[in-house]
């Protein structure tokens, strides 16, 4: 099984801040890495796929990078609607797996 | 616009079988090359992938649940279904259905249902 580990688990930031969330895979997953945003009581929403491709309709302040085992999600300038929980997910293995989540809170 | 909607009992007794259906609208479940998945999330916890069915009908399951899970598709109703047998309180969670495009790089889950809470309790 491929384990996905996100850091930090939680993060406090202010509107306008630049924020980076890290996701590490237990083995190389090439670029088979996706990022989702989830707000309370809602289904996850796809933000980034294939490590760095922006999903249609997602604001350009979201970006992703990395390959192999180390990946990052960056929000260039936090907006009020960005406070949520973020998950990475690998699709390299048929046994898909998610990171444990990073909760982004308002400072 | 593709939409997915989960349905099924919100309360299941221990040792019984949990049965959920995902109805797909805005597109045919059998056209194109799609993976149709079930994913669950216990309250306050992370996401766990349960399994998927391909447009062709082939399936893949999470090994941790494989002995108890069956995913099937009914193309005539544009639905796919989840059955999870011998449930315990540990199976209490919000259950989501989701779609992934097989040919898309890294096959992300691009459409999700809104989720349905299933509680296992006597």
Contacts between the chains, C-beta under 8 A, distances in Angstrom:
chain1	res1	chain2	res2	distance
A	1	B	63	7.8
A	31	B	105	7.3
A	31	B	106	6.6
A	32	B	106	4.5
A	33	B	106	6.6
A	34	B	106	5.7
A	34	B	108	4.1
A	34	B	109	7.4
A	36	B	109	7.5
A	42	B	114	7.5
A	42	B	115	8.0
A	43	B	96	5.7
A	43	B	98	7.9
A	43	B	112	3.8
A	43	B	113	6.5
A	43	B	114	5.7
A	43	B	115	5.5
A	44	B	47	6.9
A	44	B	96	7.8
A	44	B	109	7.3
A	44	B	112	6.2
A	45	B	112	7.7
A	46	B	108	5.2
A	46	B	109	6.3
A	46	B	110	5.3
A	49	B	104	7.1
A	49	B	105	6.5
A	49	B	106	5.2
A	49	B	108	3.9
A	49	B	110	7.9
A	50	B	105	3.7
A	50	B	106	4.2
A	50	B	108	7.7
A	51	B	106	7.4
A	53	B	105	6.7
A	55	B	108	7.5
A	55	B	110	7.2
A	87	B	46	6.9
A	87	B	47	6.0
A	89	B	47	7.5
A	89	B	108	7.6
A	89	B	109	7.5
A	91	B	100	7.6
A	91	B	106	4.9
A	91	B	107	5.1
A	91	B	108	7.1
A	94	B	60	4.9
A	95	B	49	7.4
A	95	B	60	7.8
A	95	B	62	6.2
A	95	B	63	6.7
A	96	B	37	7.7
A	96	B	49	4.1
A	97	B	49	6.8
A	98	B	46	5.8
A	98	B	47	4.3
A	98	B	48	7.4
A	98	B	49	7.2
A	99	B	46	7.4
A	100	B	46	4.9
A	101	B	46	5.1
A	101	B	47	7.9
